[in-house]
Every structure is written in C-alpha cells, then in structure tokens.
C-alpha cells in the first residue's frame, strides 16, 4: 500500500507541474486575453480501478487575430491497475 501511495504522490506532483507549465503566464484556461488567445488545455486521467477504462479529453478552438499564437496543450494518463485502459488527450 505504501508503494501505491508513493506512486500517487509522484503523480500528483507531475500533474501539478504539467498544469502549471500550461497555465503559466498565459491567463486562465478558456479565457481569451489579448492577442495570444490564452486557450490552453490540459487533460489528466488517473485510473486505479482494476478492469476499468478511463478517457479524458480537453478540446478547444480559438480564433486568434494577432501574429503570435501562444497556446499550449498538456495531457497526462496514469494507470495503477490490472487489465485497465487509461487515455488522456489534449487538443
């Protein structure tokens, strides 16, 4: 059980780093600030249930009128189970 707890703790840290990297300095996800758009997306799927399937999708379309498009996508899929499927997609 302590190994699972350690793995989950590492995963939480990884997810926070990914989300911070995607949202860092670009406004709030889903907002359209300035000419860069600010439409960052992130999808996180954490599956710990045996025999299950988990799918997370983050999808946005933004119209940007400026010269620079600075949006980022991040996806993390983590599975700690047997005979399970875990997918995360960010577009």
Buried (B, 14 or more C-beta within 10 A) or exposed (E): EEEEEEEBEEBEEEBEEBBEEBBEEBBEBEEEEEEBBBBBBBBBBBBBEEEEEBEBEBEBEBEBEEEEEBBBBBBBBBBBBEEBBBBBBBE
